[in-house]
Amino acid sequence: MIKLNPNDYKVLNDHALREYPEECCGVIIGDITDPSKNEVRPCNNIQRELKEKYPDEYLRDAKTGYFIDPKDLINAFNSAAKQKLEVIGFYHSHPNHEAYWSAEDHRAAMWAGGDEPSYPKAFHLVISVFDQEVKDMAVFAWDADEKKFNKIDLVS
């Protein structure tokens, strides 16, 4: 179960709507046992730039894919360390699609060519946005025994 505070939801909603019709993406730092310490950190989605620069390697545009700007990711990890917190989650939106764990989401979460996620303790939150409205959110976490991401409860 993942618990978010009201401000977390506001930041997530605002970011997803601001970036629509492209995917938003970001990092959540905090303490998994104390949602009052959470900080949702919106990041830049550089998928569009990567597709323009390397079209043979990046087949998706920012409407159907995301790539967190590495500078933003480093800043999030540094901020978490300074505050004695952790990166507890990642998030992105699915514009005009449901909040589900896609094959592309799975691929992006895993070590290249591996069968373990890059961040096995972090959850992944997916935001569904249709017509400038957030419709749903779903959270997925790695199950080390089953070797897959499973949907888990999200509560406020």
Backbone as CSV, one residue per row, in Angstrom:
resi,resn,N_x,N_y,N_z,CA_x,CA_y,CA_z,C_x,C_y,C_z
1,MET,0.848,-1.179,0.000,0.000,0.000,0.000,0.896,1.246,0.000
2,ILE,0.540,2.200,-0.828,1.246,3.479,-0.890,0.286,4.564,-0.446
3,LYS,0.754,5.390,0.455,-0.071,6.492,0.938,0.563,7.806,0.497
4,LEU,-0.264,8.648,-0.117,0.168,9.976,-0.538,-0.632,11.021,0.213
5,ASN,-0.030,12.178,0.408,-0.751,13.252,1.085,-1.435,14.141,0.046
6,PRO,-2.372,15.002,0.465,-3.125,15.826,-0.488,-2.241,16.679,-1.399
7,ASN,-1.145,17.215,-0.876,-0.269,18.021,-1.726,0.380,17.172,-2.816
8,ASP,0.711,15.914,-2.499,1.273,15.017,-3.514,0.308,14.891,-4.692
9,TYR,-0.963,14.661,-4.383,-1.967,14.522,-5.442,-2.071,15.796,-6.271
10,LYS,-2.026,16.937,-5.621,-2.120,18.212,-6.339,-0.953,18.374,-7.304
11,VAL,0.256,18.111,-6.833,1.437,18.254,-7.693,1.367,17.268,-8.861
12,LEU,0.982,16.027,-8.594,0.861,15.022,-9.649,-0.186,15.430,-10.682
13,ASN,-1.368,15.831,-10.204,-2.435,16.261,-11.116,-2.001,17.451,-11.953
14,ASP,-1.452,18.468,-11.290,-1.042,19.683,-12.003,0.008,19.379,-13.063
15,HIS,0.967,18.537,-12.724,2.027,18.212,-13.682,1.466,17.445,-14.878
16,ALA,0.616,16.457,-14.621,0.031,15.672,-15.714,-0.794,16.550,-16.646
17,LEU,-1.561,17.472,-16.079,-2.396,18.355,-16.903,-1.557,19.382,-17.654
18,ARG,-0.511,19.867,-17.034,0.355,20.871,-17.670,1.064,20.278,-18.894
19,GLU,1.463,19.019,-18.814,2.218,18.399,-19.910,1.325,17.778,-20.990
20,TYR,0.063,17.541,-20.670,-0.865,16.933,-21.624,-0.876,17.744,-22.922
21,PRO,-0.811,17.132,-24.086,-1.034,15.719,-24.402,0.234,14.856,-24.392
22,GLU,1.328,15.412,-23.883,2.535,14.606,-23.747,2.578,13.975,-22.357
23,GLU,3.430,12.982,-22.204,3.583,12.328,-20.909,4.384,13.219,-19.966
24,CYS,3.955,13.249,-18.728,4.766,13.878,-17.693,5.573,12.771,-17.027
25,CYS,6.579,13.161,-16.284,7.358,12.173,-15.540,8.028,12.855,-14.361
26,GLY,8.334,12.072,-13.358,8.976,12.645,-12.195,9.356,11.607,-11.166
27,VAL,9.846,12.123,-10.060,10.388,11.309,-8.978,9.684,11.703,-7.684
28,ILE,9.478,10.742,-6.813,8.925,11.019,-5.484,9.979,10.618,-4.465
29,ILE,10.409,11.607,-3.669,11.342,11.303,-2.595,10.574,11.352,-1.286
30,GLY,11.071,10.649,-0.298,10.383,10.669,0.984,10.767,9.498,1.853
31,ASP,9.833,9.179,2.726,9.964,8.058,3.652,8.701,7.230,3.464
32,ILE,8.845,6.020,2.990,7.692,5.182,2.652,6.751,4.989,3.836
33,THR,7.254,5.154,5.063,6.419,4.969,6.253,5.792,6.270,6.744
34,ASP,6.180,7.414,6.168,5.682,8.710,6.636,5.404,9.633,5.453
35,PRO,4.161,9.595,4.909,3.836,10.392,3.733,3.972,11.901,3.932
36,SER,4.022,12.358,5.180,4.185,13.798,5.408,5.563,14.279,4.948
37,LYS,6.487,13.360,4.769,7.835,13.716,4.320,7.994,13.630,2.805
38,ASN,6.957,13.200,2.106,7.041,13.047,0.653,7.257,14.377,-0.044
39,GLU,7.984,14.308,-1.141,8.143,15.456,-2.030,8.064,14.946,-3.462
40,VAL,7.028,15.376,-4.174,6.886,15.022,-5.579,7.732,16.009,-6.372
41,ARG,8.642,15.483,-7.178,9.569,16.316,-7.938,9.316,16.130,-9.431
42,PRO,8.543,17.040,-10.047,8.347,16.963,-11.492,9.687,17.074,-12.223
43,CYS,9.835,16.285,-13.260,11.058,16.285,-14.060,10.720,16.604,-15.511
44,ASN,11.730,16.979,-16.251,11.556,17.220,-17.680,11.553,15.894,-18.418
45,ASN,10.599,15.751,-19.332,10.537,14.590,-20.207,11.313,14.952,-21.471
46,ILE,12.474,14.340,-21.664,13.302,14.675,-22.827,13.089,13.695,-23.983
47,GLN,12.010,12.922,-23.928,11.731,11.937,-24.979,11.636,12.596,-26.360
48,ARG,10.978,13.741,-26.461,10.822,14.421,-27.751,12.194,14.762,-28.339
49,GLU,13.068,15.332,-27.502,14.397,15.709,-27.966,15.213,14.486,-28.390
50,LEU,15.097,13.404,-27.623,15.825,12.186,-27.974,15.333,11.608,-29.295
51,LYS,14.017,11.614,-29.500,13.464,11.089,-30.752,13.921,11.925,-31.936
52,GLU,13.948,13.258,-31.758,14.393,14.128,-32.851,15.870,13.903,-33.175
53,LYS,16.676,13.710,-32.153,18.120,13.566,-32.342,18.524,12.153,-32.763
54,TYR,17.821,11.145,-32.234,18.165,9.741,-32.495,16.912,8.953,-32.891
55,PRO,16.318,9.257,-34.049,15.032,8.639,-34.400,15.075,7.122,-34.568
56,ASP,16.234,6.568,-34.874,16.318,5.114,-35.036,16.395,4.385,-33.702
57,GLU,16.794,5.092,-32.653,16.910,4.479,-31.331,15.701,4.760,-30.442
58,TYR,15.110,5.927,-30.595,13.961,6.331,-29.776,12.745,6.399,-30.687
59,LEU,11.984,5.328,-30.708,10.878,5.196,-31.651,9.617,5.915,-31.197
60,ARG,9.486,6.167,-29.907,8.288,6.818,-29.377,8.533,8.314,-29.218
61,ASP,7.457,9.072,-29.402,7.554,10.501,-29.101,7.066,10.725,-27.672
62,ALA,7.007,11.970,-27.243,6.641,12.277,-25.852,5.157,12.072,-25.562
63,LYS,4.351,11.806,-26.584,2.939,11.504,-26.346,2.747,10.054,-25.913
64,THR,3.731,9.216,-26.203,3.615,7.796,-25.850,4.852,7.267,-25.129
65,GLY,5.715,8.163,-24.702,6.912,7.721,-24.007,7.503,8.829,-23.158
66,TYR,8.369,8.436,-22.255,9.048,9.430,-21.425,10.472,8.988,-21.157
67,PHE,11.310,9.960,-20.918,12.689,9.733,-20.507,13.018,10.868,-19.554
68,ILE,13.205,10.534,-18.290,13.492,11.562,-17.286,14.852,12.176,-17.578
69,ASP,14.886,13.509,-17.617,16.147,14.219,-17.820,17.134,13.764,-16.746
70,PRO,18.294,13.234,-17.141,19.261,12.749,-16.149,19.656,13.806,-15.117
71,LYS,19.701,15.067,-15.506,20.030,16.130,-14.539,18.977,16.197,-13.439
72,ASP,17.718,16.068,-13.824,16.633,16.088,-12.835,16.711,14.875,-11.913
73,LEU,17.063,13.733,-12.474,17.176,12.509,-11.680,18.313,12.631,-10.659
74,ILE,19.446,13.141,-11.100,20.578,13.346,-10.183,20.197,14.329,-9.085
75,ASN,19.526,15.421,-9.462,19.096,16.408,-8.460,18.155,15.790,-7.433
76,ALA,17.257,14.927,-7.879,16.315,14.277,-6.955,17.059,13.370,-5.979
77,PHE,17.991,12.581,-6.478,18.763,11.704,-5.592,19.605,12.516,-4.613
78,ASN,20.217,13.595,-5.090,21.017,14.448,-4.198,20.153,15.100,-3.129
79,SER,18.979,15.587,-3.522,18.069,16.210,-2.565,17.619,15.202,-1.511
80,ALA,17.294,13.997,-1.954,16.880,12.951,-1.008,18.001,12.662,-0.014
81,ALA,19.213,12.532,-0.502,20.345,12.220,0.381,20.575,13.335,1.402
82,LYS,20.490,14.583,0.952,20.700,15.716,1.863,19.658,15.758,2.972
83,GLN,18.440,15.307,2.656,17.354,15.328,3.634,17.228,14.003,4.392
84,LYS,18.165,13.107,4.159,18.129,11.765,4.761,16.830,11.025,4.402
85,LEU,16.430,11.191,3.141,15.259,10.513,2.599,15.720,9.596,1.475
86,GLU,14.760,8.985,0.809,15.072,8.086,-0.300,14.204,8.424,-1.500
87,VAL,14.639,7.973,-2.661,13.757,7.979,-3.822,12.834,6.785,-3.611
88,ILE,11.556,7.087,-3.351,10.610,6.004,-3.052,9.739,5.641,-4.246
89,GLY,9.697,6.526,-5.257,8.853,6.226,-6.399,9.163,7.068,-7.615
90,PHE,8.629,6.605,-8.716,8.696,7.314,-9.991,7.267,7.422,-10.504
91,TYR,7.009,8.429,-11.318,5.671,8.539,-11.893,5.751,9.017,-13.331
92,HIS,4.707,8.700,-14.068,4.537,9.227,-15.423,3.057,9.127,-15.785
93,SER,2.690,9.832,-16.828,1.284,9.818,-17.243,1.104,9.016,-18.524
94,HIS,-0.136,8.585,-18.722,-0.573,7.944,-19.957,-1.646,8.840,-20.569
95,PRO,-1.263,9.779,-21.439,-2.268,10.636,-22.074,-3.216,9.820,-22.963
96,ASN,-4.498,10.006,-22.734,-5.550,9.344,-23.509,-5.495,7.815,-23.422
97,HIS,-4.974,7.324,-22.306,-4.936,5.883,-22.040,-5.178,5.654,-20.555
98,GLU,-5.523,4.430,-20.235,-5.782,4.062,-18.845,-4.483,4.027,-18.035
99,ALA,-4.634,3.983,-16.728,-3.492,3.872,-15.813,-3.184,2.387,-15.629
100,TYR,-2.338,1.856,-16.498,-1.989,0.438,-16.445,-0.478,0.297,-16.592
101,TRP,0.030,-0.865,-16.255,1.460,-1.155,-16.371,1.694,-1.763,-17.747
102,SER,2.276,-0.980,-18.634,2.459,-1.419,-20.015,3.767,-2.187,-20.185
103,ALA,3.879,-2.862,-21.309,5.129,-3.557,-21.635,6.273,-2.556,-21.730
104,GLU,5.999,-1.369,-22.248,7.030,-0.326,-22.336,7.416,0.169,-20.947
105,ASP,6.442,0.306,-20.047,6.749,0.697,-18.665,7.675,-0.340,-18.030
106,HIS,7.366,-1.601,-18.262,8.184,-2.682,-17.710,9.607,-2.618,-18.263
107,ARG,9.716,-2.468,-19.583,11.032,-2.407,-20.214,11.854,-1.260,-19.641
108,ALA,11.230,-0.098,-19.492,11.939,1.085,-19.003,12.374,0.941,-17.545
109,ALA,11.647,0.168,-16.770,11.960,0.017,-15.344,13.080,-0.987,-15.080
110,MET,13.392,-1.795,-16.065,14.358,-2.877,-15.870,15.764,-2.462,-16.298
111,TRP,16.763,-3.119,-15.683,18.132,-2.962,-16.173,18.145,-3.442,-17.608
112,ALA,18.912,-2.792,-18.458,18.972,-3.156,-19.875,19.293,-4.639,-20.030
113,GLY,18.365,-5.351,-20.626,18.559,-6.770,-20.881,18.476,-7.658,-19.653
114,GLY,18.140,-7.084,-18.512,18.121,-7.858,-17.280,16.734,-8.260,-16.844
115,ASP,16.687,-9.014,-15.759,15.398,-9.452,-15.227,15.129,-8.864,-13.847
116,GLU,15.856,-7.790,-13.512,15.657,-7.076,-12.251,15.451,-5.597,-12.557
117,PRO,14.611,-4.922,-11.791,14.410,-3.488,-12.025,15.616,-2.669,-11.570
118,SER,15.767,-1.508,-12.175,16.849,-0.595,-11.797,16.711,-0.149,-10.346
119,TYR,15.483,0.063,-9.907,15.199,0.523,-8.541,14.149,-0.403,-7.927
120,PRO,14.549,-1.565,-7.424,13.569,-2.563,-6.977,12.700,-2.139,-5.800
121,LYS,13.152,-1.198,-4.989,12.357,-0.771,-3.833,11.397,0.367,-4.164
122,ALA,11.564,0.985,-5.319,10.727,2.133,-5.688,9.435,1.671,-6.362
123,PHE,8.344,2.357,-6.050,7.082,2.082,-6.733,7.010,2.934,-7.996
124,HIS,6.069,2.583,-8.861,5.835,3.328,-10.098,4.363,3.708,-10.140
125,LEU,4.097,4.989,-10.233,2.732,5.505,-10.263,2.421,5.953,-11.688
126,VAL,1.300,5.490,-12.216,0.872,5.833,-13.573,-0.414,6.645,-13.478
127,ILE,-0.436,7.777,-14.181,-1.566,8.706,-14.152,-2.283,8.649,-15.495
128,SER,-3.574,8.393,-15.477,-4.391,8.389,-16.688,-4.993,9.775,-16.892
129,VAL,-4.767,10.346,-18.088,-5.298,11.678,-18.404,-6.066,11.594,-19.719
130,PHE,-7.327,12.000,-19.679,-8.156,12.082,-20.876,-8.720,13.488,-20.974
131,ASP,-8.578,14.113,-22.125,-9.208,15.417,-22.381,-9.005,16.406,-21.238
132,GLN,-7.763,16.615,-20.864,-7.411,17.587,-19.824,-8.015,17.266,-18.458
133,GLU,-8.245,15.993,-18.199,-8.760,15.593,-16.888,-8.057,14.316,-16.424
134,VAL,-7.560,14.351,-15.199,-6.968,13.148,-14.618,-8.108,12.204,-14.261
135,LYS,-8.093,11.015,-14.841,-9.168,10.049,-14.631,-8.842,9.021,-13.552
136,ASP,-7.562,8.674,-13.434,-7.216,7.591,-12.516,-5.716,7.612,-12.257
137,MET,-5.331,6.956,-11.180,-3.925,6.710,-10.869,-3.816,5.271,-10.400
138,ALA,-2.715,4.644,-10.751,-2.458,3.279,-10.303,-0.984,3.166,-9.928
139,VAL,-0.710,2.328,-8.938,0.655,2.153,-8.450,1.070,0.697,-8.622
140,PHE,2.319,0.530,-9.033,2.867,-0.796,-9.274,4.192,-0.924,-8.536
141,ALA,4.405,-2.092,-7.928,5.633,-2.335,-7.170,6.205,-3.690,-7.564
142,TRP,7.514,-3.779,-7.475,8.221,-5.003,-7.828,7.992,-6.077,-6.776
143,ASP,7.638,-7.256,-7.233,7.514,-8.426,-6.369,8.705,-9.328,-6.685
144,ALA,9.667,-9.368,-5.783,10.906,-10.118,-6.016,10.657,-11.618,-6.140
145,ASP,9.649,-12.137,-5.443,9.353,-13.568,-5.523,8.745,-13.936,-6.872
146,GLU,7.815,-13.099,-7.340,7.143,-13.374,-8.610,7.919,-12.841,-9.806
147,LYS,8.923,-12.004,-9.543,9.740,-11.384,-10.599,8.886,-10.597,-11.583
148,LYS,7.973,-9.775,-11.016,7.143,-8.920,-11.869,6.609,-7.761,-11.043
149,PHE,6.093,-6.762,-11.752,5.442,-5.636,-11.104,3.972,-5.966,-10.917
150,ASN,3.481,-5.742,-9.706,2.072,-5.966,-9.391,1.429,-4.655,-8.964
151,LYS,0.148,-4.543,-9.255,-0.606,-3.372,-8.812,-0.790,-3.453,-7.298
152,ILE,-0.597,-2.314,-6.640,-0.798,-2.244,-5.193,-1.756,-1.104,-4.893
153,ASP,-2.268,-1.068,-3.676,-3.247,-0.058,-3.287,-2.608,1.318,-3.144
154,LEU,-3.348,2.320,-3.568,-2.982,3.722,-3.402,-4.056,4.359,-2.543
155,VAL,-3.660,4.925,-1.408,-4.630,5.540,-0.500,-4.211,6.967,-0.191
156,SER,-5.217,7.766,0.187,-4.909,9.158,0.546,-5.082,9.362,2.031
